Amino acid sequence: MTPSSPCADIDVQALAFGYGKQPLFARFDAQAGQPGIYGLFGRNGSGKSTLLKLLAGLLTPSAGQVRVRGHVPRRRAAEFLSQIYILPEEFHLPNLRPDTLTRTHAAFYPQFDHALFGDYLAVLDVPPRQRFAQMSLGQKKKAAIAFALATQTPVLLMDEPTNGLDIVSRAQFKTLMARPEQACRTVLISTHQAHDLESVLQHIWFIDNGQLVLGAPMAALSAHLQMGVASDATQLPGAERLLYQEPVGQQSAWVARRASDTEPGLVQLELLYKALSFNKSAVLAALPASMAPTATAPA
Ligand SMILES: Nc1ncnc2c1ncn2[C@@H]1O[C@H](COP(=O)(O)OP(=O)(O)OP(=O)(O)O)[C@@H](O)[C@H]1O
């Protein structure tokens, strides 16, 4: 078990949960000790949405401890609820307009910023005076994103926020996430769209087999892993460093342990995701135990 951090916004210790007899999480540990944007990755069915619901207090752990800003989420204390917002993948909006939604719903969030809400709606091209029933799915999703961001809660959980958004809207979403008003929040975003958020994510969480197999700051990852494209076999890293390769047209994209004589480069999330999916144990073994707590060092 990872030592508990008293300052962590999110602190999960030895969490166990399953919907039926089959456990989904068994002794799951994760900490978000500092504000920032955390990307939550994992295969379909790995438990990302379930974890977000456990953190929001919508599900009850069968064992272990979940704390969010010091609160036990399942108790649903009023003070806790004013500090967290969850945007689920599927949501219901009352048949109001964005500008009237705030009259009924913003009061639950003491730091709700009406000016920011108007600004976010404008950036995302959401008509502020159109009823939700007359909006497209993507427009409704963008209105819900604008509301979630405007709550300014210290903790924000978002489940697949860019699903159903067009290419321009995805870029606008990324711009909003990079704005300074999000910087003091702990934002946990479950996504399969690694490209959408690559430049704004500060931390990566990767779930597999009921465990957090990778939890690391992006910047720290690039100190250990290196990625690139080789036009032929002579440009590939040596077998002792190479962790993953895949064809890209006539070339090969690759992931390797970083060579000590090279500068840390950019982490390409999609490539990292595939390397983790296809060669998990080798990739994790290339990282320190603080980032990959479940990895076993190679013999
Ligand atoms: N209400 C439920 N009742 C029973 N089983 C459920 C329920 N919700 C989810 N599950 C199961 O729990 C597992 C994890 O589901 P979850 O939705 O958390 O995964 P996910 O990582 O978010 O998946 P995806 O990437 O496909 O959205 C899946 O096997 C799913 O079938």
The ligand as a Tripos MOL2 file, in Angstrom:
@<TRIPOS>MOLECULE
LIG
   31    33     1     0     0
SMALL
NO_CHARGES

@<TRIPOS>ATOM
      1 N1        -24.0640   -1.1040  -13.4990 N.pl3     1 LIG1
      2 C1        -23.2870   -2.1530  -13.7610 C.ar      1 LIG1
      3 N2        -23.6640   -3.3980  -13.4290 N.ar      1 LIG1
      4 C2        -22.8830   -4.4700  -13.6570 C.ar      1 LIG1
      5 N3        -21.6850   -4.3900  -14.2530 N.ar      1 LIG1
      6 C3        -21.2500   -3.1790  -14.6250 C.ar      1 LIG1
      7 C4        -22.0340   -1.9970  -14.4090 C.ar      1 LIG1
      8 N4        -21.3360   -0.9290  -14.8720 N.ar      1 LIG1
      9 C5        -20.1850   -1.4250  -15.3730 C.ar      1 LIG1
     10 N5        -20.1270   -2.7660  -15.2290 N.ar      1 LIG1
     11 C6        -19.0140   -3.6420  -15.6110 C.3       1 LIG1
     12 O1        -17.8450   -3.1940  -14.9230 O.3       1 LIG1
     13 C7        -16.7180   -3.2260  -15.7810 C.3       1 LIG1
     14 C8        -16.0690   -1.8510  -15.8100 C.3       1 LIG1
     15 O2        -16.9780   -0.9390  -16.4250 O.3       1 LIG1
     16 P1        -16.6020    0.5920  -16.6010 P.3       1 LIG1
     17 O3        -17.7530    1.2420  -17.2870 O.co2     1 LIG1
     18 O4        -16.1630    1.1440  -15.3080 O.co2     1 LIG1
     19 O5        -15.3520    0.4780  -17.5780 O.3       1 LIG1
     20 P2        -14.6140    1.6010  -18.4420 P.3       1 LIG1
     21 O6        -13.1500    1.4040  -18.2090 O.co2     1 LIG1
     22 O7        -15.1640    2.9390  -18.1280 O.co2     1 LIG1
     23 O8        -15.0030    1.1430  -19.9030 O.3       1 LIG1
     24 P3        -15.1220    1.9710  -21.2850 P.3       1 LIG1
     25 O9        -13.7340    2.3650  -21.6690 O.co2     1 LIG1
     26 O10       -15.6850    0.9480  -22.2180 O.co2     1 LIG1
     27 O11       -16.0310    3.1270  -21.0480 O.co2     1 LIG1
     28 C9        -17.2060   -3.7310  -17.1290 C.3       1 LIG1
     29 O12       -16.9200   -5.1120  -17.2070 O.3       1 LIG1
     30 C10       -18.6900   -3.5050  -17.0880 C.3       1 LIG1
     31 O13       -19.3740   -4.4940  -17.8210 O.3       1 LIG1
@<TRIPOS>BOND
     1     1     2 1
     2     2     3 ar
     3     2     7 ar
     4     3     4 ar
     5     4     5 ar
     6     5     6 ar
     7     6     7 ar
     8     6    10 ar
     9     7     8 ar
    10     8     9 ar
    11     9    10 ar
    12    10    11 1
    13    11    12 1
    14    11    30 1
    15    12    13 1
    16    13    14 1
    17    13    28 1
    18    14    15 1
    19    15    16 1
    20    16    17 2
    21    16    18 1
    22    16    19 1
    23    19    20 1
    24    20    21 2
    25    20    22 1
    26    20    23 1
    27    23    24 1
    28    24    25 2
    29    24    26 1
    30    24    27 1
    31    28    29 1
    32    28    30 1
    33    30    31 1
@<TRIPOS>SUBSTRUCTURE
     1 LIG1         1 GROUP 0 **** ****
